[in-house]
Amino acid sequence: MSYPIETIRHSLAHVMAAAVKNLYPDVKFAGGPAIENGFYYDFDTEHRFSEEDFEKIEKEMRDLIKSNGRFEQRNIDLNEAKEIFANQPYKMEWLNEYDAAGEALSIYTFRDFVDLCRGPHVESSKDLPRDGFKIRNVAGAYWKGDSKNKMLQRIYVDAFASKEELDQHLKNMEEAAARDNRKLGKDMDLFHFEPDYAPGAVFWHDKGYKIYRKLIEYIRGRQEKAGYLEISTPAVMDRSLWERSGHWAKYGEHNYSGKTQDGKTFCVKPMSCPGGMLVFGQGIKSYKDLPMYLAEFGKVNRYEAAGGLSGLMRVREFTQDDAHIFCTEEQLEEEVVKILRFIKDIYGKFGFDKISMKLATRKESEFRIGSDEVWDKAEGALKHALDANGIEYEIAEGDAAFYGPKIDNYLKDSMGRTWQCGTVQLDMNLPERFDLSYIGEDGEKHRPIMLHRAMLGSIERFMGILLESTGGNLPLWLSPEPVVVTPISEKFKDYALEIVNELRDAGVYCRADLRDEKVNYKIRELSLAKTPIIAVVGEKEAADKMVTLRRLGVEKQETIPLAEFIEQIKNAIKMPA
C-alpha cells in the first residue's frame, strides 16, 4: 500500500522518537510535525546531541523499521492520558491545558513508544523506507516557541519515500549550500554581518550596495510610471501611534523602544503603515483624488530571536518596498487585480515566471481587530476579485494579518524552492482607527478602503533569493560591475584604462584590474566574484582597437572591435521596461 509523503514523514517522526528513547532513556518528549522535505522532533535531555550521535540514531531507526512494528491507535479519556504521560512533563502541560470536556484523546503506540497524536500513520514500519531519511542537524527551540520557556533540542530530518528521492534532495541541498547568499556575499564582496555589534543588520560593501540601489531604482521607476507618489516617514515615532494602529499589542515585544527624558516611549519604526495613513490624513481628499497610491522604501527594525537570523533571508533591519493604496469600494476589485498583475510582471523581469497565490483568511486571536461583519466583507471582496478575473489561488486558513485578509504571492526559484514575497492586504479597519475620510460625489464624508502592498517585500531578502536562484550570475543590468578590463601585462595598462574611460563615458560602470598578477590568476578570481564580462587585452587588441571577452558561464571567448562591444554593452545593461 502506498501512503502520502506526509503520513510517511509523520510515522518516521515517531520512529525517531522511539529510537532516541531507546538510546537515551531519560529523554522527555515535546513533539514534532512533518514539514517540507522531512520532519523534526523536540527533546529535553541532559545529553547534548551532536553530529556524532546522528549515525547512531539513524541505525536505531533502521533496526526499528526492520522489526515491522505496528502503529496502533486508541482513543482514551483525559484521566488515562495523564496516567500514561505522568513522567512526561511537556505532554502533561498540554493535557492540563486541554479543555475539550468529554472529547476522547487519541494516542498511537509504536513498539514501546506512546505519543499523543491524531495521526494518520502507516499500518506497520515495513511500509517505511529504510534508506529514505537522513538527520540534517540539531538546533535549539524554545518550548511552544516562547523565549520565556526552556530551550529544547530540535532534531531535523530530511525524509522521502525512497533513497533515490533522498539522494536527489541531498544533491539539491549541496547546490543550495554552494549558492548560499552568505557565501556568495563573501565571494562577490557584497556585504557582511557583525553579530557582536549589529546582529541581523547588513553592512553593505560598494558592490552589494550598488545592487541594493538598483533594485530600489527599478521599482521606483516602475511605480512612478504607474502613478505612485513616493513619501518618507520618520524612523522613530511615539508608542501611542503603534497603540492606535494595534501594532503594539500584536508586535510590541518585537519593537525596539525606549524612554526619553520627558518620560515618553518612542519606537524605532517596525513597519510603514501608520506613517502612510498620517500622510493621507493631511488635508481634505476628494473622490476625484482616488485611487491614491502612496509608496515608501521604509527601513524598518524588528527584533528577531538570534537563533532565527539567517543571512539576508532573515534580518532585524530591512527595507520594504511598501505602498498603501486608498480607494473607494467601487474601485477595489480593479485595484486588487492591477496590483497582482503588477507584481507578476515585476517577478518576470527577474526571471521568476512560476507564481502562485494564496488567499489568507482570518484566525481567532486576541489581537485581531474589526468586527466579523467587516471581515466577512473584506474576505468576500478579495475572493470575488480573484474569482471574477479567473485567477487561480489556494486558501490559507488563519494566515491573515491582524487587521485584514490578504493575497500572498509565492515565487519558485531555479532550485524549485518556494518563497513568499509580494502581498496585497485589504484593510477596512485601520482607516477607521485613524478616522480617514474623503469627500464623495454627494458632498458627504466617506471612509476609504486601504490596500497594503509590497512587491519584492524585503529588499534584502529578495536580493538573497535572487543571488541564490542565479548562483550570483545576475542579469547584466543588475550587476554591480558588468565589465572588468585586465591587461595581460603592464605594457598594455594604458589601453586597458582607455577602454575603461570609453565605457564609463558611455554610461557603463567598469574598472581595470591592474594588479601585478598573472592574467589567468586574475581571471579565476574575477570569475569567482561572478564578474559577468572580463575584457582581456594584449598586443593584438591594443594594435587593432579590439577586446577579447570572457563571459561568465560561457567557455568560448570572443574577440570583437571595441566600438561594437560598447554598443552591445550599452543596450545590455539597460533596465527592463
N, C-alpha and C positions, 0 to 999 in steps of 0.2 A: 504494500500500500504506500502511495506517495503522500507526503504531507506538505503543507505550506511552509516556506522557509522560516516564517515567524514561529511556527509551532516547533520546528526543529531547534531553533535557537533557544526558545523558552525551555525546552526539555534539556538541552545541553547545559543551561544555567543551573538547573537542579543537579545534574550530574557533577558539575564542577563543585557546587556547594557540598555535595556528598563526599567528593574526593578530598576537599580541604578539611572536612570534619574528620575523615579517616586519618589524615596526616597530622592534623593539629587539633586534638580533641577538645581543647579549652576554648575553641573559637565561638564567638557569638555572631549570629546572623542578623543582618538588616534586610537585605533583599536586592533584587536587580532584575530589570526587564530586558527583553530583546530590543535591540536598537539597530540602526542601519549598519550593515556589514557584520553584525555579531550580537554580543550581549555584554553586560557587566554584572557583577555582584559585589555588594559591600559587606565587609567583615570587620569585626572588632576582636583583635587578639594581640597579646604581648609580642608574638613573633612578628618581625618586620619582613614582609615579603620582598624578595629581590629577584632579579633575573635568574639567579642560581636555583630558585625554587620552581621556576616555570616548567622545566622539563620533568621534574618530579611530579608536579600536579597533573601535567598532560598525560604522563604514563599511568597514573592512578585513574584518570578519567577513562583511558582506553581499556584498562582492566575491568572497570565497572561496566563499560559498554559491552564488552565480551561476555559478561555474566548473564546477559539477556534479562536483566531485571525489569519488572513491570512497573508502570506508573499507575497507581491505584488511587482513585478519587473517592472521597467520602464527605458527606455533609454532617456537621456536628453543631452543637449549641455552644454558647459563649462559655459556660462553665467548664465543659470538657476541653475547649480550646485552651483555657487558662491552666488546666491541669497539664496538658501536653507541653505547653511552652513556658512552664513555670521557671525554667532555668535559662530562658532566652529573653533578656530584658527589652530588646527592641521589638520583638513580637508582642511582649506583654504591654508595652507602652501603646502600641497600636490597638490591642484588644481593649485596654482601659478607656481608650477614646472612642471605641466603637459604639454607636448609638442606634443602630438599626434593630430596635426591640423585636425579638421573636424571629428575626431573619436568620436562616441557617448559614453557617460559615463553611467554606469549602477548604479541605486540606488534600494534599497529594503526598503519597508515600512512594519513595523510590529506595529500595533496599532498606537501610536503617535511617534514611534521611526523611524527615517530615517537614513540610512547609505549608503555610497559609497560601492558597493560590486558587484562582478561579479557572486556571487552565486556558486553553486546552494543551494537552501533551500528546506525545506519541504513545502508542499502546505499550511498547516494550523498547528497551535500549537497543535491541537488534535492528530497530528502524533508524538508528542514528549513525552518521558517518564516523568511522574510527579515525580517519585522517583528514577530516574536513574542517578542523579547528586549530587555532594556534593562539596562545596567550600573547597579547600585544604589549601590555605594560600594566603597571600598578600606579595608582595616583591617590592623593588624599581627597576625601569628600566628606563634608560635614553631614551629620545625620539630619535628614529632612531638608538639606540644603541651607541650613541656618548656621551662621558662623558662631552663634552663641552655644551651639551643641558640640558634642565630641567629634573630633576628626576620625573618620573611619578609613579603612584601606579598600580602595575600589580596584578590583582586577578586571581589566578589559580583555575581551577575547574576540578575535575575528572568527566567524563561523559560517560555513557554507554547506550545501548539500553533498558536495563531492570534493575530492582532493584537487581535481582539475580546476574547479571554480576557485578554490582557496589559492592555488598556485597563481592563477591569473590575477586575483586580488592582490596578492603579495607583490607580484611584479608591478602592478599599478601603484602600489604603495611606495616601492623603490623609486619609481619615476616621479611620484609626488614629492618624495624626500629630496630628490635632486633638484626639483623645481621650487622647493620651499622658499617663500618670499624672504625669509631672514637670510638664507644662504645667497640668494640672488642679490639681495640688498648689499651684502658684503662684496660679492664677486664684481658687481657692477658699480660699486662705490656710490650707492644711492642714499643710504640712511643708516643710522644705528640707534640703539637704545642705551639708556643709562639707568639701570634698575635702582642704583643707590641714591640717585638724585631726583629722577623724574620717572618713576615706574609707569609704564603704559603710555608714555608720550614719545613722539618721534623726533629725533634730531635729524633734520633733513640736510643732506650734503647737496652740493651745487647741482649735480645731475638729477638726483631724486627730486629736488625742489622744482627743477625745470618740468619734469613730468607732472608733478602736482599742479603747477601753474597752468600747464597746457590743458589738463583735464577741466579745470575751472574755466579757462578761457573758451574752450569749446562749448561747454554747457551754457556759459554766459551768452555767447554769440547766438546759439540756438534759441535761448529764452528771449533775447531782445527781439529777434525776428518774429517770435510768436506773441509779442505784445506784453511781455512781463516787465514789471518795474522792479528794479533792484534796490533793496533797502539794507541798512545795517543797524542793529540794535545793540545796546550796552552789554558788555561781558559780565558785569556784576550788577544785580538788582535786588531790591528788598524782598525778604522772605514773604511778606504779605502778598506779593504778586503771585507766587507759586501756591500759596494757600488759596487764593481766589480761584486759580485755574484748576486746583485739585491735584497738581503735580506733587505738592509737598506731602500730602497724605499717602500718595501712591509710591513716590520715589525718594522721600525725604532722606532716608538713610544712605542713599547713593549720591547725595549732593555734597559739594564742597561748600561749607558755610562757616561764618564766624561773626562775632560781635564787634562792633565799632565802639569808640569811646562814649558815644551818646546812647549806648545800650541797645541799638538796633541790630538785627541779624540780617546779613546780606548773603546772597548765594552767587557762586560762580555759575553762569548760565549752563543748565543741563540740556536745554532744548530751546528752540527759537520761537515756538508757537505764541506764548503770551506777548512777546515783544511785537510780533506781527499784528496781533489784534489791537495793541495800543496804537500802532501806526494807522490802521484802518479807522480807528475811532476818532482820529483827528479831523475836525471839520465835518460839514454836512455832506452826505453822499446821496446821490440820486440814482434811481433805477437806470438812468442813462449811463452811469459810471460802471455798471455791472455787465458782464463779469469783470472783476478787478483781480489782477494777478500780482501778488507781492512775493518776490523771491529774495532769498538771503543765503549767502555762503557763510553760515554761522559756525564759528568754532565753539564747541561745547565740551564740557567736562563732566564725566560721571564716574563715580568710584566703582571699580570692579575689583573683585577679590583677586589678590596677586596670583593665585593658582589658575585663574581663568584667562590671564593675559597671554596672547599668542601673536607675536609679530605684529604685522599690520592688520591682521584679521580681528583682533580683539584688543582694543586700547582704551585708555581712560580719557584721552584728549583727541578729538577728531573734528572734522569739518563736514557738515551736512549740506547737500545742495537742496535746501529746504525751500518750499514755496507754499503759500496759502492763497487759495482761490475763493473769492467771495462772490456768490451768485444768487440768483433767485431760484425758487423751486422749479419754475418752468425751464430754466437753463441747465438744471442739474444733470440730466441724462447726457446731453450733448457734451458737457464739460468733462464728465467721467470718461466717456469714450475717447474724447480728444486727448486726455492725459494718457490713457492706456496706449493709444496709438503712438503718442509722442515717445513714451518710454520704450516701446518695442522698436521704434525706428532708431533711437539712440543706441540701444544694445546692438542692433545690426551693424552700426558703423564701427563697433569694436570687435565684430566677428562673432557675436553671440546671436545665433539665429534660432535656438531651441528655447522657447519661452513658454512657461506655464503659469497659471494663475490660481489663487485660492481666495475664496470669499470667507473672511474670518468673522464669525458671529459672536454674540455676547456670551459672557460667562457670569455666573452669580458670584459676586465679590463685594466685600465691604467698601472697596474703592470705586466701584462702578458708579458713575453719575448719570442722572437723567432718568425719566420715567420709562416704564415698559412701552407706553404708547409712543414716545419719541423713538425708542429703539426699534419698535416694530416698523415705524415709518422709514427710518434710516436703512435698516436691513432690506426692507422691501424695495426701496429706491435703487440700491446698488444691484440687487438681484434682477430687477427689471431692466436696468441699463445693460447688464451682461446678456440676459436672455433675448432682449429685443434686438440686439445687434449681433446675435449669433456667435458670441464669444464663449469659448469653452473654459470651464473652470471646475474646481472641486470645492467642497465645503470644508472649512477648518473650524469645527465647533469649539467655541470658547477661546479663540485666539484674538478676539477683537481688542482694540485699545480701550482704556477705561472710559473714554468719552464717546466712542462710536465704532461702528463696524468698518472694515477695510478690505481692500483687494490687494493682496501681496503678489508681487511679480517674482518668479523664480527663473534664473537662467542656468543653463547647463554648460560647463566648461569643456575643454578639449579632452579631459580625462574622465568625462562622464559624471563629474560631481555637480550637485545642485546647490545653488546659493540664492538666498532671498535678499534682494537688493531694493528695487523700486517699490513704492507703495502709494496708494491713494486711499485716504481715510475720510469718511463722511462724518462731519461733526455738526450736530444741531444743538449741542449742549454748551460749548464754550462761548459762542456768540451770545447766548442767553446770560451766562455768568458775567460777561463783560459789557452787557447791555448795548450791543452793537445794533445799528439800525441804518436804513436808507429810506429816502422818501419815494414812495411809489407813484404810479400814474394818477392815483386817486388823491394825491397830496397828503396821504397819511404815512406814519412811520411803520416800517415792516422790518422783520428780523431777517438778516441774510443767512444763507447756508454757507458753511465753510468747508472746503476740501483741503486737507493736509496732503502735500505731495512731495515725494522725493524720487529722483530718477536713479542716480548712482547710489544714493543712500549716504554712506560714509565715503568720502573721497579716499581716505586711507585704505579702507577695507576693499573698495573697488579696485584700487591700484594693486593691492595684494593679489586679488583674484585674477586680474589681468596679467600680472607678472607670472603667476604660476601656470595659467592657461597657455600662455605663449612661450613659457620657458625663458622669458626675458627677451625673446625675439619680437619686440614691439613693432606695431605699424610704424612706417618710416616717419609719418607726420607727428607721431607722439614721441619718437626717440629724442633723448636729450642731446645726443651727439651723433647725428646722422652719418657724418664723414670724419675720418681721421686720416691725415696725409702723412706718410712716412717715407723719407728718402732712404735709399739703400746704403748711403754713406754721407759723410759730412759734405762732400763735394756738391751734392745736389740739394743742400739745405735751402739755398736761395730760391730754387724753382718750387720747392715744397711750400715756402712762405708765399710765393707769388700766387700759387693755387688757392691757398687759404684766403688771401686778400680778395681774390676774384669771387670766390664762393661767398664770402661774407658780404661783399658789395651786392651780390645777387640775392641776399636775404637768407642764405643758408648758413646755419651755425656749424663751424668746423674748427679743428685745430691741427697743428702739426706735432707729431711725435718725434722730437729731435734728440732723444736720449742716445747716449753713446753705447748702444747695444746692437747685436746682430739683428738684421731685419726679421729673420724667422722667429726669434725670441719675442720681438715686439708684436708680430702678427699673432702668436699664440696668446699673449697677454691681452691684446685687444679683442681677440675672439672670445676669450673667457669673460671679458667685460661686456659681451654681446654688442660690440660695435657693428652696426648694420653694414657699413661700407668702409673698407680700408683701401685707400688710394696709394699705391706703391709707385715711386718714381725713381728713375735712374737715368743713365746717359741717353738711352734711346728716347725715353719720354720727354726729357728736357730738350733734346735736339728737335723733336718733331711736334712739340706742344701737345703731348698726349698724356694719358693717365692709364695705369693698369689697375683694374678694380677687382677686389676680392669681396664678394657679398656673403654675408652671414648665412650659413646653411647651404651654400652653393659651392660645389667642388671646383668647377671650371672657372678660371679667371678670364677677364676680357680686357683688351686694350682699345681705347677709343679716343678721339680728339677731345681735348679739354672743353672746348666750346659746346660740343654735343653733350658731354656729361653735365655741364652746368645747366643746360636747358632741361635735361632729364630730371635732375635732382630738384630743380625749382618746382616742377609740376608734382613730383612725387611727395614732397613734404607739405603740400597744401592740405589744410584741414578739410575733412569731408564736408560736403554741402549740407 
